[in-house]
Amino acid sequence: MTSHLKDLFKPKAASITFEEVKEDLENEDLLEVLLKKKNKFPVSIDYSKPENFAKFGSAKQYYLDSIEDIYKTYPYDGSLFEKTSWSLSASDLTNYIFDNQYPKTTGYIHLR
């Protein structure tokens, strides 16, 4: 009985093929883009303080350009492929602002 109990906790080998995964993807290039994002080297710059990244030029302009890039080019109604591709092509500062500071929901107000 003990050997059967141990068998329950052994990891099972994945028996899924690439072709099965490919059928479930919305776009054939999605897997490639997701792998690129996963393998992207993480940047260790703290973008919350301008003095950490703005060595030349205006930090205010860097922020304005990033925010403009988000609201003009982000594919709000796009597919996962389009959103991931946008994230890969955007600057690290733009990704930081989008992930941490940019509003992602709309609000509402009750008037009486």
N, C-alpha and C positions, 0 to 999 in steps of 0.2 A: 504494500500500500504506500509505503514511503516513496518508492521510485516513481509511482504515478503522480504523487503530489508534486515532486520536483519537476516533472515534465510540464506541468501547468505553467511554471514560471520561466521556462526556457524561451528565448526570443525566437519568433518564427521568421523564416526567410520570406522576403517579399517576392511574390510570384507575379508581379505586374510587368508587362512589357512596355517598351517605348511606344509601340503602335497603339496600345490601349490608352496610354496617357495622351498621345497625340490626338486621338479621336475626341477627347473631352476638352481640348483647348479651343478657345474661341478664335484663335488665330495661330497659325503654325509658327510664327515668329515669337509668340508670347514666351515660350519656354526659354528661348535664347536671351530675350531681354530680361527675364526674371533671374537667369543665371548671371548675367552681367551685373545686375543690381546686387545680387548676393555676394559676388566676388569683388565688388568695388571697395577699394581701400578706404577705411574710415579715416576721416580727418580729425585731428585732435585739437581743433581751434575752438575756443569758446566765443561764439558769435554774439553772445548777449552783451558784450562790452566792446564798443567800437575800437578802443585802443589795442585790442587783441588782433585785429585783422586789417585795420585801415592805416597803412603805413604811408601811402601816397594818395593824394586827392582828398575829397570830402567824404567822411563817413555818412553824412546825411544823404549825399548823392548816391552812395552805394545802396543804402536802404531804399531810397525812392526808386532807383532802377530795378531793384529786386521785386518790390511791390508791384511796379508797373508790369514787369515780366509775368508775374503771377496772374494779375487780372486781365491781361491782354492775351496771354498765350496758353494758360492752363486749360486742358480739355475737360471742363466741368461735367459735361454729358458724355464724355468719351469712354471707351472700353478700358479694361485693365491694361491692355497692351499700350494704348495711347497715353494713359496716365503714368505708367512705368517708364515709357520712352521719354516723356517730358521730364520726369524726375532725373533721369540719367543725363539729359542734355542741359539741365538747369545748373547754375552755379551752386556751390556749397552754401553760400549765404542765402540764396533764394530758397533752397531746400530747408534750411534752418528756419527761416521766417515762415514758410508755408507750414512746416510741421509743428512749430511751437507758438507762433504769434498770430497767424492769419486766421480770421474767423471762418469757421466751416459750416456754421448753421445760420439760419435767418431767425430773427426774433419777431415778436409780435407785441402789440400794445392793446390794453383794454381802455377804452374811452367811456367815461360816464357822463 
